[in-house]
């Protein structure tokens, strides 16, 4: 058994529609998910016995059994009790509580890595089945790229790759949003009428045809996120940032997932650089952090054996 080092990319939502409630307490969603080249690094080392140890360089990330990566390891041990223990080291680049699926990506990396380290040879589909018990975004994080996600987000259909498109990703360092709060709040205050559902059906098919055609202009115009309806009114700076990015000439700007991260899709690296510089200037007296990155293919990658 040898150690493994893996990279887990963050995701953004190009489309997030909450279709309705489900009997299991989750929401029925239609999402277009996209990996971006902003990654955490996860190192796995075999340990004797059944021990799980976890270290992370980010102060807001728990280092105990409440960490999603720890939960992934515990779930694998439950299924494969003879395989031993594991030490997990997480180097965070993805901001925490950001709507970028950082925790889900870490869990996905542990599933992929333990299958390799323990010589289990599990397929992506098998790992996605295991991962769906940990969180709705975990199955997507395993394969990444561009995908349509329905059900509670775990039923995936791959879409044509949109890799290479530059994206400016912005988050206030001192602001996090709880995903559970955002969904509960939406449930409490909003329910789409029949007419809205019909309109959104048209909207989601426009987005899917734009992705199929890799028509970046139309993708930018059809960005959509239901959770903006609850997060933007509750967090004025995020609403201001979103409005600001919309006026900068990008293909489109929107909040990712449950926020508070806001991103701008750009048509060129030059445009992305200009938007990054202008945004830094405009929000200079705030805790705004900005990453200039790009859409990418694939999910969890092994970087080193
Ligand atoms: P999602 O988009 O999947 O809802 P998110 O990007 O909004 O996720 P995360 O960064 O995954 O949010 O973190 C949400 C909370 O989960 C944090 O407050 C953190 O304390 C906890 N957490 C548990 N495990 C991890 C992990 N491995 N990485 C980051 N946060 C974790």
Boltz pocket constraint, residues with backbone or C-beta under 6 A from the ligand:
constraints:
  - pocket:
      binder: B
      contacts: [[A, 60], [A, 61], [A, 62], [A, 66], [A, 67], [A, 68], [A, 69], [A, 90], [A, 94], [A, 95], [A, 96], [A, 97], [A, 98], [A, 99], [A, 100], [A, 101], [A, 102], [A, 103], [A, 104], [A, 106], [A, 107], [A, 137], [A, 177], [A, 179], [A, 257], [A, 258], [A, 259]]
      max_distance: 6.0
